[in-house]
Amino acid sequence: MRNFRSILIYIRESNNLPEANALVRELDFKLEKKAFETAKQYNRISDYQASIASIDNFIIDFPGTTLREEAMYIKFDSAYQLASKSVEYKKKTRLETAVSNYKKFKASYANSEFLEDATDKYEDLLKQLEQYSTQS
């Protein structure tokens, strides 16, 4: 990709520059989509920690992505699944992290198509967290 861009510098005056720029945009989106699909796949195969890390990297690498809403939802879902299936001594911390992820998702995407499902999971998280406040 870097080599392709450096070639563009040399052909600025060329009539093919618009086509070359379109190719760069297309290739960039393919890389973006691949990174997103990789993170999504980690969620599908229940590797929730890898999914969360991949989503974080994806958002850093592609800050203006059009896939950010779904990526943030997948991150929340991975955090939810990880918390719900955690061993007892890690569970409370992971539940709190998942709640935090939900709040960030909701603040950014109040009208999301994923919000209803996310809210149901959030309510389940709160129920699970109640067990820890009644134990104290």
Secondary structure, 3 states (H helix, E strand, C coil): CHHHHHHHHHCCCCCCHHHHHHHHHHHHHHHHHHHHHHHHHHHHCCCHHHHHHHHHHHHHHCCCCCCHHHHHHHHHHHHHHHHHCCCHHHHHHHHHHHHHHHHHHHHHCCCCCCHHHHHHHHHHHHHHHHHHHHHC
